[in-house]
Amino acid sequence: MSLVPDGLKYTKDHEWAKLEGAVATVGVTDHAQRELGDIVFVELPKVGASVKAGESFGTIEAVKTVAELYAPVSGTIEAVNTALSADAGVINQDPYGNGWIIKVKVAGAQEAMMDAAAYKALI
């Protein structure tokens, strides 16, 4: 069974967002990392780039597949997890902690995302 922490917001594309003030920390869910398998590479966007909710901001590569990463919120990339360049597998070990991917300064109204109960029902 996949871990789905309360207090986060989730997308149908299996990204999570933790909103703290105007900044959203974003990563992929435990369910997504399990489905992907051993993650070997993450294409990270540049700090300062704009992202739009629902649009791709990079890719995540596992041993057998490559998947798009979709922004759960719109805004500007404030930080990227550069540690993933050396060891993308940290996403498999800690998807909701050290495996975060980007931090976005949220622009405007927050996008519609699911709470933990709705995401559990989806998966």
Secondary structure, 3 states (H helix, E strand, C coil): CCCCCCCCEECCCCEEEEEECCEEEEEECHHHHHHHCCEEEECCCCCCCEECCCCEEEEEEECCCEEEEECCCCEEEEEECCHHHHCCCHHHHCCCCCCCCEEEEECCCCCCCECHHHHHHHC
